[in-house]
Amino acid sequence: MYGLGMAKGLLVTLKNLTKRPFTVQYPEERLKQHPRFRGEEFVWYEERCTGCASCAKYCPLGIIKIVTSPSETAPLQGDKYLVEVFDIDISRCMFCGLCVEACPYDSLFMGSGFEQGQYSRKQMVISIDQLR
């Protein structure tokens, strides 16, 4: 009984010994990303953004903070606001993409970058200067 179990385990080991490994040596080798991969990289087009805050309203976690003020040319351009603060807290983001879908002016996109590790949580908040 004991010897048969050992033989079966050894047989499984010998079968898998000749197969290629599944792991990839990450910094040197990289896996190809899927074209629809949503990563941590946000792209914000300031010229398209009207300050409507639709992205902040539809974010299920409420991690987008937008502070706006009426612009001087607001009556001429419709309801465009001057965006003073646009912060995204990446440490709490679940990358669902609802903020991107909610934007009626296509001013917010999610890129494919995923290598944005930081040492503190304060560095995980993307400010308006980093989005530009």
Sine and cosine of phi, psi and omega as CSV:
sin_phi,cos_phi,sin_psi,cos_psi,sin_omega,cos_omega
0.00,0.00,-0.74,0.67,-0.01,-1.00
-0.93,0.37,-0.63,0.77,-0.02,-1.00
-0.94,0.34,-0.54,0.84,0.01,-1.00
-0.93,0.36,-0.64,0.77,0.05,-1.00
-0.91,0.42,-0.64,0.77,0.04,-1.00
-0.90,0.43,-0.64,0.77,-0.01,-1.00
-0.91,0.40,-0.66,0.76,0.02,-1.00
-0.90,0.43,-0.67,0.74,0.03,-1.00
-0.90,0.44,-0.65,0.76,0.03,-1.00
-0.92,0.39,-0.57,0.82,0.04,-1.00
-0.91,0.42,-0.67,0.74,0.06,-1.00
-0.89,0.45,-0.66,0.75,0.02,-1.00
-0.89,0.45,-0.68,0.73,-0.01,-1.00
-0.93,0.38,-0.56,0.83,0.05,-1.00
-0.91,0.42,-0.68,0.74,-0.05,-1.00
-0.99,0.15,-0.17,0.98,-0.01,-1.00
-0.93,0.37,-0.53,0.85,-0.06,-1.00
-1.00,0.02,-0.16,0.99,-0.02,-1.00
-0.99,0.17,0.40,-0.92,0.06,-1.00
-0.94,0.34,0.53,-0.85,0.03,-1.00
-0.95,0.30,0.48,-0.88,0.02,-1.00
-1.00,0.06,-0.36,0.93,-0.09,-1.00
-0.98,0.20,0.40,-0.92,0.02,-1.00
-0.82,-0.57,0.68,-0.73,0.06,-1.00
-0.97,0.25,0.99,-0.11,-0.30,-0.95
-0.82,0.58,-0.83,0.55,-0.10,-0.99
-0.90,0.44,-0.54,0.84,-0.03,-1.00
-0.99,0.12,-0.68,0.73,0.00,-1.00
-0.93,-0.36,0.63,-0.78,0.00,-1.00
-0.80,-0.60,0.65,-0.76,0.08,-1.00
-0.98,0.22,0.51,-0.86,0.02,-1.00
-0.97,0.25,0.76,-0.65,-0.02,-1.00
-0.99,0.15,0.51,-0.86,0.09,-1.00
-0.93,0.37,0.58,-0.81,-0.03,-1.00
-0.87,0.50,-0.46,0.89,-0.01,-1.00
-0.99,-0.17,0.34,0.94,0.00,-1.00
-0.92,0.38,0.76,-0.65,0.04,-1.00
-0.97,-0.24,0.92,-0.39,-0.03,-1.00
-0.96,-0.26,-0.24,-0.97,-0.08,-1.00
-1.00,0.10,-0.01,1.00,-0.11,-0.99
-1.00,-0.04,0.90,-0.44,0.04,-1.00
-0.98,-0.20,0.66,-0.75,0.05,-1.00
-0.87,-0.49,0.80,-0.60,-0.04,-1.00
-0.83,-0.56,0.83,-0.55,0.03,-1.00
-0.99,-0.10,0.96,-0.29,-0.08,-1.00
-0.91,0.41,-0.58,0.81,-0.04,-1.00
-0.94,0.34,-0.42,0.91,0.04,-1.00
-1.00,0.06,-0.43,0.90,-0.11,-0.99
-0.95,0.31,0.76,-0.65,0.03,-1.00
-0.98,-0.21,-0.06,1.00,-0.01,-1.00
0.98,0.20,0.41,0.91,-0.04,-1.00
-0.96,0.28,-0.31,0.95,0.03,-1.00
0.90,0.43,0.46,0.89,0.08,-1.00
-0.91,0.42,-0.60,0.80,0.00,-1.00
-0.90,0.44,-0.64,0.77,0.01,-1.00
-0.94,0.33,-0.56,0.83,-0.01,-1.00
-0.94,0.34,-0.61,0.79,-0.08,-1.00
-1.00,0.01,-0.11,0.99,0.04,-1.00
-0.94,0.35,0.87,-0.49,-0.06,-1.00
-0.92,0.39,-0.39,0.92,-0.01,-1.00
-0.99,-0.16,-0.19,0.98,0.01,-1.00
0.92,0.39,0.66,0.76,-0.07,-1.00
-1.00,-0.09,-0.07,1.00,0.00,-1.00
-0.99,-0.16,0.82,-0.57,0.00,-1.00
-0.91,-0.41,0.85,-0.52,0.00,-1.00
-0.81,-0.59,0.78,-0.62,0.11,-0.99
-0.86,-0.51,0.84,-0.55,-0.03,-1.00
-0.82,-0.57,0.29,-0.96,0.13,-0.99
-0.63,-0.78,0.47,-0.88,0.01,-1.00
-0.89,0.46,0.74,-0.68,0.01,-1.00
-0.99,0.14,0.27,-0.96,-0.02,-1.00
-0.94,0.35,-0.46,0.89,-0.02,-1.00
-0.98,-0.18,0.34,0.94,-0.06,-1.00
-0.86,0.50,-0.68,0.73,0.01,-1.00
-0.91,0.42,-0.45,0.89,-0.02,-1.00
-0.99,0.15,-0.54,0.84,-0.08,-1.00
-0.97,-0.26,0.22,0.98,-0.03,-1.00
1.00,-0.02,-0.71,-0.70,-0.06,-1.00
-0.97,-0.26,0.75,0.66,0.02,-1.00
-1.00,0.05,0.71,-0.71,0.01,-1.00
-0.92,-0.40,0.36,-0.93,0.08,-1.00
-1.00,0.02,0.87,-0.49,-0.04,-1.00
-1.00,0.09,0.90,-0.44,-0.01,-1.00
-1.00,-0.09,-0.66,0.75,-0.01,-1.00
-0.76,-0.65,0.76,-0.65,0.09,-1.00
-0.63,-0.78,1.00,-0.10,-0.05,-1.00
-0.90,-0.43,0.64,-0.77,0.08,-1.00
-0.80,-0.59,0.83,-0.55,0.02,-1.00
-1.00,0.00,0.99,-0.15,-0.07,-1.00
-0.93,0.36,-0.43,0.90,-0.05,-1.00
-0.92,0.40,-0.37,0.93,0.01,-1.00
-0.95,-0.32,-0.07,1.00,-0.07,-1.00
-0.95,0.31,0.68,-0.74,0.05,-1.00
-0.97,-0.26,0.13,0.99,0.12,-0.99
0.83,0.55,0.70,0.71,0.00,-1.00
-0.99,0.17,-0.43,0.90,0.03,-1.00
1.00,0.09,0.14,0.99,0.00,-1.00
-0.92,0.38,-0.52,0.86,0.03,-1.00
-0.92,0.40,-0.60,0.80,0.01,-1.00
-0.94,0.34,-0.66,0.75,0.00,-1.00
-0.94,0.35,-0.48,0.88,-0.06,-1.00
-0.98,0.21,-0.33,0.95,-0.06,-1.00
-0.96,0.29,0.90,-0.43,-0.03,-1.00
-0.97,0.24,-0.22,0.97,-0.07,-1.00
-0.94,-0.33,0.12,0.99,-0.01,-1.00
0.80,0.60,0.72,0.69,0.00,-1.00
-0.99,-0.15,-0.10,1.00,-0.01,-1.00
-0.80,-0.60,0.77,-0.64,0.01,-1.00
-0.74,-0.68,0.42,-0.91,0.12,-0.99
-0.96,-0.29,0.82,-0.58,0.01,-1.00
-1.00,0.08,-0.22,-0.97,-0.05,-1.00
-0.94,-0.33,0.14,0.99,0.02,-1.00
-0.96,0.27,0.61,-0.80,0.00,-1.00
-0.65,-0.76,0.18,0.98,-0.05,-1.00
-0.96,-0.29,0.90,0.43,-0.03,-1.00
-0.85,-0.53,0.74,0.67,0.03,-1.00
-0.95,0.33,0.64,-0.77,-0.01,-1.00
-0.76,-0.65,0.22,-0.98,-0.01,-1.00
-1.00,-0.05,-0.35,0.94,0.01,-1.00
-0.71,-0.70,0.36,-0.93,-0.02,-1.00
-0.95,0.31,-0.42,0.91,0.03,-1.00
-0.91,0.42,-0.50,0.86,0.01,-1.00
-0.98,0.22,-0.19,0.98,-0.01,-1.00
-1.00,0.08,-0.03,1.00,0.06,-1.00
-1.00,-0.05,0.88,-0.48,0.00,-1.00
-1.00,0.03,0.84,-0.55,-0.02,-1.00
-1.00,-0.08,0.05,-1.00,-0.04,-1.00
-0.91,0.42,-0.52,0.85,0.00,-1.00
-0.94,0.34,-0.57,0.82,0.02,-1.00
-0.97,0.24,-0.44,0.90,0.00,-1.00
-0.98,0.21,-0.39,0.92,-0.05,-1.00
-0.94,0.33,0.00,0.00,0.00,0.00
